[in-house]
Amino acid sequence: MTAAEALAAAVRRLRAAGVPDAPRDARRLLAHAAGAAPERLTLILPEPLSDGAAARFDAAIARRAGREPVSHIIGTRAFYGRSFRVTGDVLDPRPETETLVEQSLAEPFSTVLDLGTGSGCILLTLLAERPGATGLGTDISEAALAIARDNAARLGVSGARFAQSEWFTAVAGQFDLIVSNPPYIAAAEMSGLAPETRDWEPHLALTPGGDGLAAYRALAAGVAAHLSPGGRCLVEVGAGQGAAVASLFRRAGLDAVAVHPDLDSRDRVVSMRAPA
């Protein structure tokens, strides 16, 4: 069987399983199984697929047909031009979160705190883009912190350290910049998520239960004490949450509270500043 024939069969199998973007996912998994760069896949399609590559591809397609995310199967996910290791212990880095990174990079900072760091993608991206800055990433999950530390080593980001903490409980000192992509999905919305998210990503990183705002209440209660004078805080928010989250931080005494849209014009980031 040629690689092209295997690819066509895989696309049919994924479509039958209801997988969105079946051709794209099948191509990514074929490149991974064959050990080929994705951009060179077209060159190998006319060639026979080796027995080993065919077995790896079949196993990968079976996992994807079970709605396991492609990132879990290949073990990595691209974010802001870098490759991050991901597992079922961390939230998948998503393109929308790059809005948080862009807004964070809009002003200088020397120290950064990333609350609920997960894979470390936000903290490590910020430090990689700002050599000389240092940062702390916290998470309640030790398994997530192990992934973040591994990503720091893989990317060669030396200015990052990590600690287990539930929000600010184990955090000391003040920071120029505080960032967070906390769990924000309301309990009632969980059943409507795509299987790739609902069944494979850690619920702890997806939802705090209730109305989805519990994490923002905790952040609003502690952020002022941990921001340097004039320092900034930016948090990612879910659809329709911008106004409610902004109100929480205004009531906590933060200045210049603003809501920023993502590329799809949906509220995505709430930013604020500590009084000078």
Summary of the structure (lengths in Angstrom):
residues: 276
radius of gyration: 20.4
end to end distance: 67.4
largest distance: 67.4
contacts: 919
relative contact order: 0.11
helix: 45%
strand: 20%
